[in-house]
């Protein structure tokens, strides 16, 4: 009897685990981005790549602290199909964002969220840093509040890069 109960419980747990592993992930919102250089693109243009969308501000100490790790992550995975899009919050003056990006030699795409529309569409981001990891299908795989654990982030990126689009 105990064996049957154990088997039923194990089967239910496996079913639940399978549901969470294979359930459809929410699609990233289709928003328009405008880079510091004035170029524009949409979320849909990033399909086929693993993407980290990072909401940050130059006045956020944790954001500034995590930037070297984001640079290293971008440099490590970019050639394999990884993109980083750093979204400067609407309250961050564009001239300050530009100066910081140049001073820090940020190698990834910096966009300005001039009207707060990008943050609103990405689950109403208000706190920085907040990051979203998107798979090659443009689905949100993970949301990270605060500075990421870079070892875990790198493992996730490796896994997502290995997946088919």
C-alpha positions, 0 to 999 in steps of 0.5 A: 500500500505504501509503495502505491501511495509513493508511486502516485505521489511521485507521478503527481510531482513529476507531472507538476515539475513537467508542467513548469519546465515545459509550460509556455513562457510569456512573450516579451512585450513588443516595444520600440527602442531608441538607442543613444545614436538615434537608431530604432528597433523593436523587441521582435527584431531580437528574435533568434538571440538570447537577450538580457534587457536591463532597466537601470539608472546612472543614479542607482548605485547597484546599477553602476556596481553591476555594469562591469559584470554586464560588460563581461557577460556581454563580451563573453557571449555576444559572438554566440548570439547574445544581446544586452539592451540596457534601458535607461529609465525615463527620469535619467537625463539623456546627457548623463546616460550618454556621458556614463556610457562613454566613460564606462565604454559600455559595449552593448546597446543603450536605449532611452525610455524617454516616456516610461513606455518600455518600463510600463510594458515590461511588467511596470518596472519601477525599481532598478536594476531589474533585468529580463532574460529572453530566449530565442523565441522572444519569451521571458524566461526569468526576471531578476530584481537587483544585481544578478548572481553572474555564475547563475546568469552565465549558466542560464545563458549557456543553456538558452544559447544551446536551445533551438530557436 
